[in-house]
Amino acid sequence: MKLYTPLSDEEATQAERGEYLSQSLFWVDRPDPGEATDDAIWVEIEVSASEAAQFERPFHEELGYREFELPSEVASRHRAVRITLPGER
């Protein structure tokens, strides 16, 4: 399954390199631009549904997306890719 999180430019570069980020991050199964700052860079990783399931958090079910709190050592095992959301340049 694909998971997404907004990062700063520096963090996005670290994630692309597979480097550990300093903290656990929240990842979602559907990016929501309203949940991030205007200068955020969205990145995507692909993880197995079974691996993601153990980190799922039910915080924003009413908003229509699932949320996962992945420890940095888990997220860094997956190649992060910068993405452009619809409507962005």
N, C-alpha and C positions, 0 to 999 in steps of 0.2 A: 504494500500500500504506500501511496505517496503522502508525505507529511511536509508541512510548510511552517516556517517561522520568519518573522522580520528581524533583521540584524543591522547593526551599523556596518559601514563599508569595511572597517578593519576586522570586525567579527566575521563578516561574510568571506573575506579573503582567508582568514584562519580556517573557517569551516570547509572551504573549497580545498584547502591543503590537507585536510584531515587532522588538523591540530586540535588539541583539547581546548574548549572554551572554559572560562573560569567558573561557570556555574551550570546547574541544570537549566534547561530552557523548556518553555511550553511550545509544543508543536500542534498544529491543527490539520485536519484532513481536508479542509477547504479554506484557502486564504481569505481573510476579510480585511480589506484595506482600511476600514474604519477602526480597526483594532491596533493600528500601528501609526507611528509618526510619519509625517509626509516624506521625510528623507530616508525612511527605512528601506532596506534592500531585502526582498523576500528570497529565501533559499528553499530548495526542495531536497529531500532525501527519500530514498525508497527503502522500506523495511518490511519484513514479513508481518502479516497480520497477527501472528501468534506472539512475536516479539513485542510489537506495539501494545498489544492487549494488556500486558502486565503493568504498563505505565499509564493506562487511560484514566482520565479524571473527568467526572461528569459536571464540570463547572458551568458550561454554556449550552446545555442541551436545547434550551428554548431558542437559541440563535441559529440552529440548524447545522452545527458542525461539532465534531468530536475533538476533544483536547487531550493531549498526552504530555506528561512531564518526563522528558528523557534526560537521564544523567548524561553529562558531557562525554563520559567514556563510551556510552552506547551510541550517541549521535555521531561521534567521531569515527566510528567503524564503518559509516556509510558515506559515500561520496556526495557531498553537497554541491548543488548547482544553482547558480543565480537564475531567477525567472523574472519575466515581465508580466505583470498582471494585465488583464484586459483593460484598456483605457489608459495605460501608462505608456510612456515613451522610452 
